[in-house]
Amino acid sequence: MAENGSIITLLPQVQNDQTTEETPGEDESAEETLSRTFVPSLTPTQREGAAISNTLDRIQNNNPTLMWPEIEGTPINEFQTPGYMVRAFPSLYPHGHGDLRSERIWDIKPSEYFKHLMWYKDGRFARHTRWRYFALNSSMRWRAKK
């Protein structure tokens, strides 16, 4: 091969998802082969296949999916709307119970409520990226209002 010639014959070619060392055929030019095999086709990952299979199974079995809360046109009153924290953090309150404004036998101070949840047994409230700041912000605003 000449010093300034094409290097396409030295590059491995992808055919049928397997790498081969074959050179392009005589009827194909080196540029056509390079553009056709430059980006090999990737096989789907097992996780992608499992996700597709799980979705199809759920659809076929008619398992209901968890619906996200709907956006309403009126603002939420954080002092009078029971369940607004549950709707704001559905992953932390998976069953929709335990909101600060829920009806209880005894009154709970917000500081006690937030402290209890920060020390909750599975640690999900303490690990959440935004809930900690929500709790701090709410406590500070409510204290400042007094």
TORKOL-4160 file (C-alpha; in steps of 0.2 Angstrom, whole numbers, padded with zeros to 4 digits, m for minus):
146
<pt num="1" X="0000" Y="0000" Z="0000"/>
<pt num="2" X="0006" Y="0017" Z="m0004"/>
<pt num="3" X="0011" Y="0029" Z="0010"/>
<pt num="4" X="m0004" Y="0041" Z="0006"/>
<pt num="5" X="m0017" Y="0028" Z="0002"/>
<pt num="6" X="m0033" Y="0023" Z="0010"/>
<pt num="7" X="m0032" Y="0014" Z="0027"/>
<pt num="8" X="m0050" Y="0007" Z="0025"/>
<pt num="9" X="m0042" Y="m0011" Z="0021"/>
<pt num="10" X="m0033" Y="m0010" Z="0038"/>
<pt num="11" X="m0049" Y="m0006" Z="0048"/>
<pt num="12" X="m0060" Y="m0020" Z="0055"/>
<pt num="13" X="m0078" Y="m0021" Z="0047"/>
<pt num="14" X="m0094" Y="m0024" Z="0056"/>
<pt num="15" X="m0106" Y="m0036" Z="0047"/>
<pt num="16" X="m0120" Y="m0045" Z="0056"/>
<pt num="17" X="m0116" Y="m0038" Z="0073"/>
<pt num="18" X="m0099" Y="m0047" Z="0072"/>
<pt num="19" X="m0082" Y="m0039" Z="0069"/>
<pt num="20" X="m0072" Y="m0046" Z="0054"/>
<pt num="21" X="m0056" Y="m0042" Z="0046"/>
<pt num="22" X="m0063" Y="m0043" Z="0029"/>
<pt num="23" X="m0059" Y="m0030" Z="0016"/>
<pt num="24" X="m0072" Y="m0022" Z="0005"/>
<pt num="25" X="m0078" Y="m0031" Z="m0010"/>
<pt num="26" X="m0071" Y="m0026" Z="m0027"/>
<pt num="27" X="m0088" Y="m0018" Z="m0032"/>
<pt num="28" X="m0089" Y="m0007" Z="m0017"/>
<pt num="29" X="m0078" Y="0008" Z="m0014"/>
<pt num="30" X="m0069" Y="0011" Z="0002"/>
<pt num="31" X="m0079" Y="0027" Z="0006"/>
<pt num="32" X="m0096" Y="0017" Z="0004"/>
<pt num="33" X="m0090" Y="0004" Z="0016"/>
<pt num="34" X="m0083" Y="0016" Z="0029"/>
<pt num="35" X="m0100" Y="0026" Z="0029"/>
<pt num="36" X="m0110" Y="0010" Z="0030"/>
<pt num="37" X="m0100" Y="0002" Z="0045"/>
<pt num="38" X="m0094" Y="0017" Z="0054"/>
<pt num="39" X="m0107" Y="0016" Z="0068"/>
<pt num="40" X="m0111" Y="m0002" Z="0072"/>
<pt num="41" X="m0129" Y="m0006" Z="0077"/>
<pt num="42" X="m0130" Y="m0009" Z="0096"/>
<pt num="43" X="m0139" Y="m0023" Z="0103"/>
<pt num="44" X="m0153" Y="m0018" Z="0116"/>
<pt num="45" X="m0147" Y="m0020" Z="0134"/>
<pt num="46" X="m0155" Y="m0033" Z="0145"/>
<pt num="47" X="m0162" Y="m0019" Z="0156"/>
<pt num="48" X="m0171" Y="m0011" Z="0141"/>
<pt num="49" X="m0179" Y="m0028" Z="0137"/>
<pt num="50" X="m0184" Y="m0031" Z="0155"/>
<pt num="51" X="m0192" Y="m0014" Z="0156"/>
<pt num="52" X="m0202" Y="m0017" Z="0140"/>
<pt num="53" X="m0207" Y="m0034" Z="0145"/>
<pt num="54" X="m0213" Y="m0028" Z="0162"/>
<pt num="55" X="m0223" Y="m0014" Z="0154"/>
<pt num="56" X="m0232" Y="m0026" Z="0142"/>
<pt num="57" X="m0236" Y="m0038" Z="0157"/>
<pt num="58" X="m0243" Y="m0024" Z="0167"/>
<pt num="59" X="m0254" Y="m0018" Z="0152"/>
<pt num="60" X="m0260" Y="m0036" Z="0148"/>
<pt num="61" X="m0264" Y="m0039" Z="0167"/>
<pt num="62" X="m0274" Y="m0023" Z="0168"/>
<pt num="63" X="m0264" Y="m0018" Z="0184"/>
<pt num="64" X="m0268" Y="0000" Z="0188"/>
<pt num="65" X="m0254" Y="0012" Z="0188"/>
<pt num="66" X="m0252" Y="0025" Z="0202"/>
<pt num="67" X="m0259" Y="0042" Z="0195"/>
<pt num="68" X="m0250" Y="0058" Z="0198"/>
<pt num="69" X="m0259" Y="0072" Z="0207"/>
<pt num="70" X="m0269" Y="0084" Z="0196"/>
<pt num="71" X="m0265" Y="0102" Z="0195"/>
<pt num="72" X="m0279" Y="0113" Z="0201"/>
<pt num="73" X="m0283" Y="0131" Z="0197"/>
<pt num="74" X="m0284" Y="0137" Z="0215"/>
<pt num="75" X="m0269" Y="0140" Z="0226"/>
<pt num="76" X="m0267" Y="0128" Z="0241"/>
<pt num="77" X="m0269" Y="0135" Z="0258"/>
<pt num="78" X="m0255" Y="0127" Z="0268"/>
<pt num="79" X="m0264" Y="0130" Z="0285"/>
<pt num="80" X="m0281" Y="0123" Z="0280"/>
<pt num="81" X="m0279" Y="0111" Z="0266"/>
<pt num="82" X="m0277" Y="0093" Z="0273"/>
<pt num="83" X="m0266" Y="0082" Z="0263"/>
<pt num="84" X="m0256" Y="0095" Z="0254"/>
<pt num="85" X="m0239" Y="0088" Z="0259"/>
<pt num="86" X="m0245" Y="0070" Z="0254"/>
<pt num="87" X="m0249" Y="0077" Z="0237"/>
<pt num="88" X="m0233" Y="0086" Z="0236"/>
<pt num="89" X="m0222" Y="0071" Z="0240"/>
<pt num="90" X="m0231" Y="0056" Z="0234"/>
<pt num="91" X="m0215" Y="0045" Z="0235"/>
<pt num="92" X="m0213" Y="0049" Z="0254"/>
<pt num="93" X="m0231" Y="0046" Z="0258"/>
<pt num="94" X="m0235" Y="0031" Z="0247"/>
<pt num="95" X="m0252" Y="0027" Z="0255"/>
<pt num="96" X="m0258" Y="0045" Z="0257"/>
<pt num="97" X="m0258" Y="0045" Z="0276"/>
<pt num="98" X="m0248" Y="0055" Z="0289"/>
<pt num="99" X="m0250" Y="0073" Z="0283"/>
<pt num="100" X="m0247" Y="0086" Z="0296"/>
<pt num="101" X="m0264" Y="0094" Z="0294"/>
<pt num="102" X="m0273" Y="0077" Z="0295"/>
<pt num="103" X="m0286" Y="0075" Z="0309"/>
<pt num="104" X="m0279" Y="0068" Z="0325"/>
<pt num="105" X="m0284" Y="0066" Z="0343"/>
<pt num="106" X="m0270" Y="0077" Z="0349"/>
<pt num="107" X="m0263" Y="0092" Z="0341"/>
<pt num="108" X="m0245" Y="0090" Z="0334"/>
<pt num="109" X="m0233" Y="0105" Z="0334"/>
<pt num="110" X="m0225" Y="0107" Z="0316"/>
<pt num="111" X="m0208" Y="0106" Z="0324"/>
<pt num="112" X="m0212" Y="0089" Z="0332"/>
<pt num="113" X="m0219" Y="0082" Z="0316"/>
<pt num="114" X="m0204" Y="0087" Z="0306"/>
<pt num="115" X="m0192" Y="0081" Z="0319"/>
<pt num="116" X="m0201" Y="0064" Z="0320"/>
<pt num="117" X="m0201" Y="0062" Z="0301"/>
<pt num="118" X="m0182" Y="0066" Z="0300"/>
<pt num="119" X="m0179" Y="0052" Z="0312"/>
<pt num="120" X="m0191" Y="0040" Z="0303"/>
<pt num="121" X="m0186" Y="0022" Z="0304"/>
<pt num="122" X="m0182" Y="0019" Z="0285"/>
<pt num="123" X="m0173" Y="0037" Z="0283"/>
<pt num="124" X="m0183" Y="0041" Z="0267"/>
<pt num="125" X="m0188" Y="0059" Z="0274"/>
<pt num="126" X="m0170" Y="0063" Z="0279"/>
<pt num="127" X="m0163" Y="0057" Z="0262"/>
<pt num="128" X="m0175" Y="0066" Z="0251"/>
<pt num="129" X="m0167" Y="0080" Z="0242"/>
<pt num="130" X="m0181" Y="0093" Z="0244"/>
<pt num="131" X="m0191" Y="0087" Z="0259"/>
<pt num="132" X="m0178" Y="0093" Z="0271"/>
<pt num="133" X="m0178" Y="0110" Z="0264"/>
<pt num="134" X="m0197" Y="0110" Z="0263"/>
<pt num="135" X="m0198" Y="0106" Z="0282"/>
<pt num="136" X="m0185" Y="0119" Z="0286"/>
<pt num="137" X="m0194" Y="0133" Z="0276"/>
<pt num="138" X="m0211" Y="0129" Z="0282"/>
<pt num="139" X="m0205" Y="0129" Z="0300"/>
<pt num="140" X="m0196" Y="0145" Z="0298"/>
<pt num="141" X="m0211" Y="0154" Z="0289"/>
<pt num="142" X="m0224" Y="0148" Z="0302"/>
<pt num="143" X="m0213" Y="0153" Z="0317"/>
<pt num="144" X="m0210" Y="0171" Z="0309"/>
<pt num="145" X="m0229" Y="0173" Z="0306"/>
<pt num="146" X="m0232" Y="0171" Z="0325"/>
